[in-house]
Amino acid sequence: MPALPDFRLEAYFSRWEFAARHNLTASDAQTMSLAGLLDLADDDGRARWESLHLGYTETYGLPALRAAIAVTYDTLAAEDVLCFAGAEEAIYLAMQVLLGPGDHAVVVTPNYQAAETVPLSICDVTGVALRPEDGWALDLDAVERALRPATRVVSVNFPNNPTGAVPDEGTWRELVRLCDGRGIRLFSDEVYRGLELGPRRPLPQAADLSPAAMSLGVLSKAYGLPGLRIGWIACRDRDLLGRLEHAKHYTTICSSAPSEVLGLIAVRARDHILGRNRRIVAENIPVFDAFFARFPGLFEWSPPQGGCVCYPRYLGADGIEAMCTGLVEQEGVLLLPASIYRSALTPTPADRFRIGVGRLGPQEALDRWAAWLEKRR
């Protein structure tokens, strides 16, 4: 396999994520303390935690955790769930198992970089762009035009990172039917599902709509628990899950036993955790509205349709790269500039930046940003 390129987002975060005073580009919802999560445990979860032995765990994942995850789907059982060390391992191994030389994949852009660089290291890949002039809408005709006889995978991410876009349900169901009708595997990254604000409802999960589709989930984003490193793929094709399990033998082998029990507690308490995080997003949006309203000539902004990240436009003459660099170096306020999301597959906007709206207390960072902008006027 060819060497993978540098992961731009992670390299940028290695420099700034823990050095900056204010992270306004966080992709995860507000996290909680260990004590706070344990307070949500039911009797079984508390007993599992207090009696936990620190041995190896099952490669597929703790059976009770898989059963709890399966409950979040309409048609799945625990046997349809395979756990991973976060979403990244799941993406990497899924593309290795699904694709080979001579195959073809279709990937939506802009995206989380691994969604395109991992398949590109294996086979030919075509990008289908979400375009700002279309409201980041999924162009189903463009997806269909991109398909080839050798297409094995269509990879999508909704709610989308970084745009916060969510397709309408009719388009979503048509995408599933298109893939099923062509015998193509739909790989659906759904890690932000559960943070949609009313009246928008979460899309049906791909693994519920199709016996072949794969739904990617994780506790890092909508749940706000990235420190647990628990992700999963849900799919009714159990032969495929078996192949993925064998691939996992070469990476993490199994999950951390404490993380599995804490993950079980979190999934069982999902209504409480996701409800709390939706409230944080809902309370933050007017705060960001007010900030961007102060600078109408500098920004174009609209809140995410789902999830807790979105992709505003910067209109300043200095350009987004200079603005983000100056802001973090001079004020310690971190944003992700458009260069992080450039794609080898399609043109991507060069005047955008990712902002996160899922963390508590953004006002101080916004005030610093506003003061910095005022000084530069």
Sequence and secondary structure as in RCSB ss.txt:
>XXXX:A:sequence
MPALPDFRLEAYFSRWEFAARHNLTASDAQTMSLAGLLDLADDDGRARWESLHLGYTETYGLPALRAAIAVTYDT
LAAEDVLCFAGAEEAIYLAMQVLLGPGDHAVVVTPNYQAAETVPLSICDVTGVALRPEDGWALDLDAVERALRPA
TRVVSVNFPNNPTGAVPDEGTWRELVRLCDGRGIRLFSDEVYRGLELGPRRPLPQAADLSPAAMSLGVLSKAYGL
PGLRIGWIACRDRDLLGRLEHAKHYTTICSSAPSEVLGLIAVRARDHILGRNRRIVAENIPVFDAFFARFPGLFE
WSPPQGGCVCYPRYLGADGIEAMCTGLVEQEGVLLLPASIYRSALTPTPADRFRIGVGRLGPQEALDRWAAWLEK
RR
>XXXX:A:secstr
       HHHHHHHHHTTTSSEETT  S     HHHHHTT  HHHHHHHHT   S   TT  HHHHHHHHHTSSS
  GGGEEEESHHHHHHHHHHHHH  TT EEEEEES  THHHHHHHTTSEEEEEE  GGGTT   HHHHHHH  TT
EEEEEEESS TTT     HHHHHHHHHHHHHHT EEEEE TTTT   TT      HHHH SS EEEEESSSSS  
GGG  EEEE S HHHHHHHHHHHTTTTSS  HHHHHHHHHHHHTHHHHHHHHHHHHHHHHHHHHHHHHT TTTEE
    SSSSEE  EE  TT HHHHHHHHHHHH EE EEGGGG  SSS   SSBEEEE  SS  HHHHHHHHHHHHH
H 
